[in-house]
Amino acid sequence: MKIDRLFGITIFLINHSRVSAKVLSERFEVSLRTIQRDIDTLCQAGIPIVSAYGSGGGYEILDSFKMERQVAGQIDYSFIITALRGLASAYPNPMAEATLEKIISLSPKQGSDLQVFLDFSVLKEGRDTDPKLKMLEKAIESKCLVFFEYTNSENLISEPNVEPIALTYKWYAWYLLGYSLVKEDYRLYKLLRMRNIQLTDRKISHEHDSADMIFERNENNDSRNYLDIRLFCKAEAKMQTIEYLNGVIEAEQENGDFVMKLHLPENEQFWFGTLLSLGNLVQIIEPESLKDRLCTKCKEILKLYPNL
């Protein structure tokens, strides 16, 4: 409905700075002309939207504008409570629990009508995950440098000095987003590879953009090497390969066997370990370098059991 779209555009503009008409049209799945008409309608309704032209142009709402009425309905509260409960299941922070209690108290149905539940308690696995998270959270809040011993994916050890910015969970692990004073660039550090974390008394010396802006830039400038892989897979491996390798099925035979295409970071261990675990259910078609790597690893494993 148009009224829902108008409300959605208003909220989107409040939560973002300048937004182009193209972004709005893609977001709300309407034409550019419809977005222009919607903006005119909102302006006529008294919402102070200004337009800017040129390469960085778009629409934005004046900072002085505030929505004073209650705009959250029961569905909105359900989504908020679901998200907060998921966060609380993964992130050991009393403030998250307190926020959840506040939102539940405001919800008309006290959160009793939830239909989706997010359980991220697996994120807390590992004996030292919680202490590391608390220590790094303290460093981020106090804007103090941290240093630690770090082992990268190639087993090289370093001791970076880092300005901590944010914590994130992605790729099945916790990471610290930080600015490396040695590399003079932003890096993601996996918590599992961090040892002897120490907070310093030195305050960060750089002005950093928001974490979401840094994440967006880094995703657009991914410098990792990728492999284009093709696998021949047995039918019984279908669910595992879809779940853990997230490839595209290129062709499928009548008996259920299939060929899968993958595009994966070369030095990530998770997908390589998955290939090993699938054993004779998958066969590498290409590249040859991956065949050699897998065979070498299998031979190294067999050397451990010479009597078999």
Protein Blocks (a to p, Z undefined) as FASTA:
>chain_A
ZZlmmmmmmmmmmmpccddfklmmmmnopafklmmmmmmmmmmnopacdddedjkgccdd
dfkbccfbdfbdfklmmmmmmmmmmmmmmmccfklmmmmmmmmmmpmnlopaccbdcdfk
lmmgcjklmmmmmmmmmmmmnopacddddddfkopacddddddfbdcdeehiacdddddf
klopacdddfklpghiacdfbdcfbdcddfklmmmmmmmmccbdcddddddddfklmmmm
mmmnopacfbdcfkopacddddddfklmklmmmmmmnmmmbccfbdfklmmmmmmmmmmm
mmmmmmZZ
